[in-house]
Amino acid sequence: MDDSSLPPLTDEPLPDPVRDEVERLLAEDQTRMGDVYRLGREGQSSAAIAQALGVDTTGFVSNYKSAIAALLDGEVPRSPTLSAQAASRARAWLKKPELSAELRDRLNELHATLQVHSEDPTARSVEDSQAKQRTAEAEQSRTPGIYVYTLPHYLRYPYEPESGRTLLKVGRSERDTYERAYTQGRITALPEDPILLRVYPVTAGDTAIVEAEFHSWLTDADHERSRSLRGGSEWFLTSTKFLDRIARSRDLDIRAVTEFEAGE
């Protein structure tokens, strides 16, 4: 994932008190963004951070560093999805009553800029094409396991804004999952092609058992199944962070395909 940025919001750095305020918010953040910030502040490399968080690629670490740079330095990510996610964090922070007036003004300006870029149709088209290509490449491996899909819209606009959770399709495959996802998409008239976020490889023959365990964990945690889609019983209101935690409990490898985190 290209984590380069557009020109910064302003050439003026944040005043030290305001920057300290942003760093405090990042240090207290309990999402993956906070994890990446804290581990990075300890001097850990992107590879070490990915290993500590149990993911097999550093791409998602770079994505979070891009979002952190947006909040700290006003650097707008080129990726519309990352811009949308950074805008969502700025919007959440704006609800905090204890913010200084200076930080509130900065966040309002940053949020507006990020939101505009996140809705750029050309940038979205390029990003979606890249995600579809990565999805197709991963599916061609036909690796038995648990596959996690979502729609681009659900990445950029979490279905449950307050918690950050969004709709993810968590299902098993022991065959060509692209054919399976494509067929299901046609049947249920999904408005976008689904993109693949995660693959958790499982020994062939065990996928049904492991899928049932994933679904049981999700149900027990009240990450409810969506009743708004006709796509079967595999859509859950959840996050990749929670799914990765389930995978680690079973010592499954975590393969990040499209390196965006979905739902916090």
VEXBA-77747 format. One record per residue (C-alpha): x negated, y negated, z negated; residue in one letter. Coordinates in steps of 0.2 Angstrom, whole numbers, plus 5000, padded with zeros to 4 digits. Last residue first. Layout:
<batis>
BATI | X | Y | Z | a
...
</batis>
This chain:
<batis>
BATI | 5060 | 5005 | 4922 | e
BATI | 5068 | 5008 | 4938 | g
BATI | 5059 | 5014 | 4954 | a
BATI | 5040 | 5013 | 4954 | e
BATI | 5034 | 5010 | 4972 | f
BATI | 5020 | 5020 | 4979 | e
BATI | 5029 | 5029 | 4993 | t
BATI | 5023 | 5047 | 4991 | v
BATI | 5017 | 5048 | 4973 | a
BATI | 5013 | 5066 | 4969 | r
BATI | 5014 | 5071 | 4951 | i
BATI | 5007 | 5088 | 4947 | d
BATI | 5018 | 5098 | 4935 | l
BATI | 5012 | 5101 | 4917 | d
BATI | 5030 | 5105 | 4912 | r
BATI | 5031 | 5090 | 4900 | s
BATI | 5021 | 5080 | 4912 | r
BATI | 5035 | 5083 | 4925 | a
BATI | 5048 | 5076 | 4912 | i
BATI | 5037 | 5061 | 4909 | r
BATI | 5036 | 5058 | 4928 | d
BATI | 5055 | 5058 | 4929 | l
BATI | 5056 | 5045 | 4915 | f
BATI | 5043 | 5034 | 4924 | k
BATI | 5052 | 5037 | 4941 | t
BATI | 5067 | 5029 | 4934 | s
BATI | 5086 | 5034 | 4931 | t
BATI | 5104 | 5032 | 4936 | l
BATI | 5105 | 5049 | 4944 | f
BATI | 5110 | 5056 | 4961 | w
BATI | 5109 | 5075 | 4963 | e
BATI | 5127 | 5079 | 4961 | s
BATI | 5133 | 5078 | 4979 | g
BATI | 5131 | 5064 | 4991 | g
BATI | 5149 | 5057 | 4990 | r
BATI | 5142 | 5042 | 4981 | l
BATI | 5150 | 5032 | 4967 | s
BATI | 5151 | 5045 | 4954 | r
BATI | 5133 | 5043 | 4950 | s
BATI | 5125 | 5055 | 4938 | r
BATI | 5121 | 5048 | 4921 | e
BATI | 5104 | 5045 | 4913 | h
BATI | 5112 | 5049 | 4896 | d
BATI | 5096 | 5056 | 4890 | a
BATI | 5104 | 5073 | 4889 | d
BATI | 5110 | 5072 | 4907 | t
BATI | 5093 | 5067 | 4913 | l
BATI | 5084 | 5081 | 4903 | w
BATI | 5097 | 5094 | 4910 | s
BATI | 5095 | 5088 | 4928 | h
BATI | 5076 | 5090 | 4926 | f
BATI | 5078 | 5107 | 4918 | e
BATI | 5091 | 5113 | 4932 | a
BATI | 5078 | 5107 | 4945 | e
BATI | 5065 | 5118 | 4937 | v
BATI | 5075 | 5133 | 4937 | i
BATI | 5081 | 5131 | 4955 | a
BATI | 5063 | 5127 | 4960 | t
BATI | 5055 | 5143 | 4953 | d
BATI | 5055 | 5154 | 4969 | g
BATI | 5040 | 5145 | 4976 | a
BATI | 5029 | 5138 | 4963 | t
BATI | 5033 | 5120 | 4960 | v
BATI | 5026 | 5104 | 4967 | p
BATI | 5033 | 5087 | 4959 | y
BATI | 5035 | 5076 | 4974 | v
BATI | 5039 | 5058 | 4972 | r
BATI | 5045 | 5042 | 4980 | l
BATI | 5053 | 5049 | 4997 | l
BATI | 5063 | 5036 | 5007 | i
BATI | 5082 | 5038 | 5011 | p
BATI | 5087 | 5031 | 5028 | d
BATI | 5100 | 5017 | 5025 | e
BATI | 5118 | 5014 | 5024 | p
BATI | 5122 | 5032 | 5019 | l
BATI | 5136 | 5040 | 5029 | a
BATI | 5138 | 5055 | 5017 | t
BATI | 5136 | 5068 | 5031 | i
BATI | 5123 | 5059 | 5040 | r
BATI | 5112 | 5056 | 5025 | g
BATI | 5115 | 5074 | 5020 | q
BATI | 5108 | 5080 | 5037 | t
BATI | 5093 | 5068 | 5035 | y
BATI | 5089 | 5073 | 5018 | a
BATI | 5090 | 5092 | 5022 | r
BATI | 5080 | 5090 | 5038 | e
BATI | 5067 | 5080 | 5029 | y
BATI | 5067 | 5093 | 5016 | t
BATI | 5060 | 5106 | 5027 | d
BATI | 5061 | 5121 | 5016 | r
BATI | 5060 | 5126 | 4997 | e
BATI | 5067 | 5110 | 4991 | s
BATI | 5074 | 5104 | 4974 | r
BATI | 5083 | 5088 | 4970 | g
BATI | 5082 | 5072 | 4961 | v
BATI | 5091 | 5058 | 4971 | k
BATI | 5087 | 5041 | 4962 | l
BATI | 5100 | 5027 | 4958 | l
BATI | 5092 | 5013 | 4948 | t
BATI | 5086 | 5009 | 4931 | r
BATI | 5080 | 4992 | 4927 | g
BATI | 5089 | 4992 | 4910 | s
BATI | 5099 | 4975 | 4913 | e
BATI | 5099 | 4977 | 4931 | p
BATI | 5108 | 4993 | 4933 | e
BATI | 5108 | 4998 | 4951 | y
BATI | 5091 | 4990 | 4953 | p
BATI | 5090 | 4978 | 4968 | y
BATI | 5074 | 4980 | 4978 | r
BATI | 5072 | 4999 | 4975 | l
BATI | 5091 | 5002 | 4976 | y
BATI | 5091 | 4993 | 4993 | h
BATI | 5076 | 5004 | 5000 | p
BATI | 5087 | 5020 | 4997 | l
BATI | 5081 | 5033 | 4984 | t
BATI | 5072 | 5050 | 4985 | y
BATI | 5064 | 5061 | 4972 | v
BATI | 5059 | 5079 | 4978 | y
BATI | 5057 | 5093 | 4966 | i
BATI | 5046 | 5107 | 4973 | g
BATI | 5041 | 5118 | 4987 | p
BATI | 5029 | 5109 | 4999 | t
BATI | 5035 | 5108 | 5016 | r
BATI | 5020 | 5098 | 5021 | s
BATI | 5031 | 5089 | 5035 | q
BATI | 5040 | 5081 | 5021 | e
BATI | 5025 | 5071 | 5015 | a
BATI | 5022 | 5065 | 5033 | e
BATI | 5040 | 5060 | 5035 | a
BATI | 5041 | 5050 | 5019 | t
BATI | 5025 | 5041 | 5023 | r
BATI | 5032 | 5036 | 5040 | q
BATI | 5048 | 5031 | 5032 | k
BATI | 5039 | 5020 | 5019 | a
BATI | 5029 | 5011 | 5033 | q
BATI | 5045 | 5008 | 5043 | s
BATI | 5054 | 5001 | 5027 | d
BATI | 5039 | 4989 | 5024 | e
BATI | 5039 | 4982 | 5042 | v
BATI | 5058 | 4980 | 5042 | s
BATI | 5057 | 4971 | 5025 | r
BATI | 5044 | 4959 | 5030 | a
BATI | 5054 | 4955 | 5046 | t
BATI | 5070 | 4953 | 5036 | p
BATI | 5063 | 4941 | 5022 | d
BATI | 5074 | 4944 | 5007 | e
BATI | 5059 | 4948 | 4995 | s
BATI | 5051 | 4931 | 5001 | h
BATI | 5066 | 4921 | 4996 | v
BATI | 5067 | 4930 | 4979 | q
BATI | 5049 | 4927 | 4975 | l
BATI | 5050 | 4909 | 4978 | t
BATI | 5065 | 4906 | 4968 | a
BATI | 5058 | 4917 | 4954 | h
BATI | 5042 | 4907 | 4954 | l
BATI | 5051 | 4890 | 4952 | e
BATI | 5062 | 4897 | 4938 | n
BATI | 5047 | 4905 | 4930 | l
BATI | 5036 | 4889 | 4930 | r
BATI | 5050 | 4879 | 4923 | d
BATI | 5053 | 4891 | 4909 | r
BATI | 5035 | 4892 | 4905 | l
BATI | 5034 | 4873 | 4903 | e
BATI | 5050 | 4873 | 4892 | a
BATI | 5042 | 4886 | 4881 | s
BATI | 5051 | 4903 | 4880 | l
BATI | 5059 | 4908 | 4863 | e
BATI | 5077 | 4910 | 4871 | p
BATI | 5072 | 4925 | 4881 | k
BATI | 5084 | 4926 | 4896 | k
BATI | 5070 | 4919 | 4908 | l
BATI | 5060 | 4934 | 4904 | w
BATI | 5072 | 4945 | 4913 | a
BATI | 5073 | 4934 | 4928 | r
BATI | 5053 | 4934 | 4929 | a
BATI | 5054 | 4953 | 4928 | r
BATI | 5067 | 4954 | 4942 | s
BATI | 5057 | 4942 | 4953 | a
BATI | 5041 | 4953 | 4951 | a
BATI | 5052 | 4968 | 4957 | q
BATI | 5059 | 4958 | 4971 | a
BATI | 5041 | 4952 | 4976 | s
BATI | 5035 | 4970 | 4975 | l
BATI | 5049 | 4975 | 4986 | t
BATI | 5046 | 4961 | 4999 | p
BATI | 5027 | 4966 | 5000 | s
BATI | 5016 | 4951 | 5004 | r
BATI | 5015 | 4948 | 4985 | p
BATI | 5017 | 4930 | 4980 | v
BATI | 5002 | 4924 | 4969 | e
BATI | 5009 | 4913 | 4956 | g
BATI | 4994 | 4916 | 4944 | d
BATI | 5000 | 4925 | 4929 | l
BATI | 5017 | 4931 | 4935 | l
BATI | 5012 | 4934 | 4953 | a
BATI | 4996 | 4942 | 4947 | a
BATI | 5005 | 4954 | 4937 | i
BATI | 5016 | 4959 | 4952 | a
BATI | 5000 | 4962 | 4962 | s
BATI | 4992 | 4972 | 4947 | k
BATI | 5008 | 4982 | 4947 | y
BATI | 5006 | 4987 | 4965 | n
BATI | 4988 | 4991 | 4963 | s
BATI | 4992 | 5003 | 4949 | v
BATI | 5005 | 5011 | 4961 | f
BATI | 4992 | 5014 | 4974 | g
BATI | 4980 | 5022 | 4962 | t
BATI | 4986 | 5040 | 4966 | t
BATI | 4989 | 5056 | 4956 | d
BATI | 5000 | 5049 | 4942 | v
BATI | 4998 | 5055 | 4924 | g
BATI | 4998 | 5037 | 4916 | l
BATI | 4981 | 5039 | 4909 | a
BATI | 4975 | 5046 | 4926 | q
BATI | 4982 | 5031 | 4935 | a
BATI | 4974 | 5019 | 4923 | i
BATI | 4957 | 5028 | 4925 | a
BATI | 4958 | 5027 | 4944 | a
BATI | 4963 | 5008 | 4943 | s
BATI | 4948 | 5006 | 4931 | s
BATI | 4949 | 5003 | 4913 | q
BATI | 4943 | 4987 | 4905 | g
BATI | 4954 | 4986 | 4890 | e
BATI | 4964 | 4972 | 4899 | r
BATI | 4967 | 4984 | 4913 | g
BATI | 4975 | 4997 | 4900 | l
BATI | 4986 | 4983 | 4893 | r
BATI | 4991 | 4977 | 4910 | y
BATI | 4995 | 4994 | 4917 | v
BATI | 5005 | 4999 | 4902 | d
BATI | 5015 | 4983 | 4903 | g
BATI | 5019 | 4985 | 4921 | m
BATI | 5024 | 5003 | 4917 | r
BATI | 5038 | 4996 | 4905 | t
BATI | 5036 | 4992 | 4887 | q
BATI | 5030 | 4973 | 4889 | d
BATI | 5023 | 4967 | 4874 | e
BATI | 5006 | 4963 | 4882 | a
BATI | 5014 | 4956 | 4897 | l
BATI | 5024 | 4944 | 4886 | l
BATI | 5008 | 4939 | 4877 | r
BATI | 4999 | 4936 | 4893 | e
BATI | 5013 | 4925 | 4899 | v
BATI | 5012 | 4915 | 4883 | e
BATI | 4993 | 4913 | 4883 | d
BATI | 4995 | 4907 | 4901 | r
BATI | 5007 | 4894 | 4895 | v
BATI | 4995 | 4888 | 4881 | p
BATI | 4980 | 4888 | 4893 | d
BATI | 4989 | 4877 | 4906 | p
BATI | 4993 | 4888 | 4922 | l
BATI | 4981 | 4885 | 4936 | p
BATI | 4985 | 4872 | 4949 | e
BATI | 4983 | 4878 | 4967 | d
BATI | 5002 | 4881 | 4967 | t
BATI | 5013 | 4895 | 4972 | l
BATI | 4998 | 4905 | 4978 | p
BATI | 4996 | 4909 | 4997 | p
BATI | 5003 | 4926 | 5001 | l
BATI | 4996 | 4941 | 4993 | s
BATI | 4986 | 4957 | 4996 | s
BATI | 4993 | 4973 | 4989 | d
BATI | 4993 | 4983 | 5005 | d
BATI | 5000 | 5000 | 5000 | m
</batis>
